[in-house]
Amino acid sequence: MKITVCIGSSCHIKGSRQVVEQLQYLIRENQLGDKVELAGTFCMGKCQQGVCLQVDEEFFSVTPENVKEFFEASVLPKVK
């Protein structure tokens, strides 16, 4: 599984750095380093939403406050 987080200026202002840091922690905590690749990219064209990220081919919008819930609902069930 590949998770790509937008680190463009709009998403940066909305907390993309905190989202990346939390995802790094959650991947480590769940020992998924061999199953989940975390990457960054610039604008995904969905700036009106929260921090944009893509899991494989599906787009999501998250905030630093809800990234753990997103991970538990949209990542863990697919890789465990």
N, C-alpha and C positions, 0 to 999 in steps of 0.2 A: 504494500500500500504506500502511496506517495501523498503526503500532505504538503501543499504549496501555499504559503502565506504571502499576501501582498504586503510589501514594505515600501510602497510608494508614499508620497507626501501626505495624501489624504488619509490613508490607513495608518500611517505613522502617527499622525495627530490623534487618531481615534484609539491608539494603544497597541499597534502591531508588535512593538518590541516586547511588551508584557505578554502578549498572546504567544509569541515565539518562545519566550522564557518558560512560560507555564507548560506549553506543549513539550518542550525539551524535558522538563521535570517529569511530566506524566508518562512520557515514553520510557524514561529511565526507571521510574518508580514501578511500572508495570512490566519491566524487562522486555520491551518490544523493539529494542534497537536493531535486531536482525529482521524485523517484520515491517517496520514503519520507517520510511525515509522522510525527513523534514527538509523542505527547501524554501527559499524565498524568491520572489519575483517582483517586478514593478507592476504598474497599474494593470488590473484585470478588467477595467471598464465598468465596475459596479460601485463607483465611489459614493453614491447616495446612501448606501447601506453602511453597516458597521465595518469592522475589519474583514476584508474578503479573504476567504481561503477556499482551496479546492482539494477535495479528497478524491483521488483518481480523476474521474470525469465530472463529479458533482460539486456544485458551488454552494458555499455556506457563508453566512454573515455572523460573526461572533463579536463579543466584547471581552475585555479582560475579566469582567465579572462572571460571564457565563461560559468561559472556555472549558472549564472542568466538566460541566454538565454536557456540553457538546461532545467532548472526548468520550465520556461514559456512554452516551447515547448513539453516537455516529461512528466511533472508531473501535472501541473495545469489542462490540458484538461481531464485527467483521474480521477481527484478527485473532480472537481467542478460540 
